[in-house]
Structure formats: structure tokens, C-alpha cells
Amino acid sequence: MIEILHDSTNGYRYHIKAQSGNILFNSIPYSTRQKAEQAVNDLRGMQITRNQFERKTDHEGRFLFYIYDKQGKLLGDSQLYDSEMGLENGIKNLLQQFAKL
């Protein structure tokens, strides 16, 4: 499920949620709702693969990932995970959501 929200920076972001309601992905901010909607439409034509994910660890030892398009432009990031296994499951779930778009 994709949800477009007005964020605290007076911009717009979209989230991709799992069936459980957990947020799998937070987009980069967009200046207008129309630009966020266009980004969502662009997602529908993309073939996202595992090599477009950059896995990271924050300063507290939690895990997250970034997703880039094929041109290397950042699309957004994940929630924080407590384990690498949780991170990999998040990627797997997000890839399943992308396949449904």
C-alpha cells in the first residue's frame, strides 16, 4: 500500500507499507503533492532489484537501507531494524510490494 503524506518540512513524501501496516519505505521529500504523485507513478514502471539497495548501520548499531534508481538517484530509505535478518526481511517484503505496483 502506498500513502502520500504532508511532512513536517512542508513537503510531501510517500510511504510503502506492508500488509501488517509497518512502513517499509520512506521516500525522499518532494516540494508538491503533484511531484510526489508523479514519483509514485514512476515507481510503477521501475524494475527494482536487490543491487539497487545500499545496506547501512547507524551509530547505534541498527540497520537500514537506501534505494536508488538505475541512474543512481536516491529514492528513499527504510525504517530502522534491530538485526541484519530483519533488514533482509524488510528488503524481501519491499520487493514483493514493488512487484504488486
N, C-alpha and C positions, 0 to 999 in steps of 0.2 A: 504494500500500500504506500502511495506517495502522498505527502501532505506538504502544502506550501504555507509558510508562516511568516508573519511580520516579526522581525527580531529586534533586539534591544538597540541596535545601531541604526534604526530607521531604514533598514534594508529588508530584503526578503531572502529566505533560504527554503530549501525543500529537504524533507527527511524521507528516507525509505525505511519502513517499518516491517518487522517480521510479523507473522500471523499472531504471535504472542503479544504484540503491541510494543515490543522493545525496539528502540531506534537502532538500526544497523548502520546508517549512513547519514551524515550531515553535509549538505552542500556548502560550497563557498558562498559568501553573501553576494546578492545581486541588488542593484540600485532600485529596480522597479519590479513589481509583481509580473509584468509582461516579460521581462528578461528571465525571471525565474521559471515562468511557464514555458518559455522557449527552450531553456536548458533541459527541462523535463521532456519536452517533445524530442529534443536532440538525443536524449538517452535512449529513446525507443528504437533509434536506428543504429545504435552502437553495439558492437560485439565486444564486451568486456571480458578479458582473460586474466588468469592469475598473474601474469607477468606485468600487469598494469598496477599491481598493489605494491606499495612500499611499506614494509613492516618496521615499526619503531618501538622503542621502550622509553617511557618518560622517566624523569628524575626520581620517581618513587617506585620504579620497577614494574609499573603497569604497562600493558601492551596496547598498541593502537595501530591502525593502518591508514595510509593515504591512498587515494585512487587518482590516477592520471589518465587522460585520454591518449590516443595513439600519437598525438603531436607533443605530448609531454606537459600539457596544461593541467594543473591541479583541478579536480572536480570536487573534492571534499575529503572528509575523514570519518573515522569510526568513533564509537564510544570507547571508553577505556575498559580493558579486560584484565582480570587478575592473573591469567595464565596464558601461555602460548597456545594451549589446546583451545581455550575459549576464543582467542583471536582467530585461529584457523577455522573454528566452527562458525564464527561471525562472517568470515570471508565466504565460506561454503554457502551459508544462508543467503548472503547478499547476492552471490552469483545465481542462486535459484530465483531470487526476486527479479534480477535483471532479465532472466530468461522468460519471465511472465509478462514483461512490459510490452 
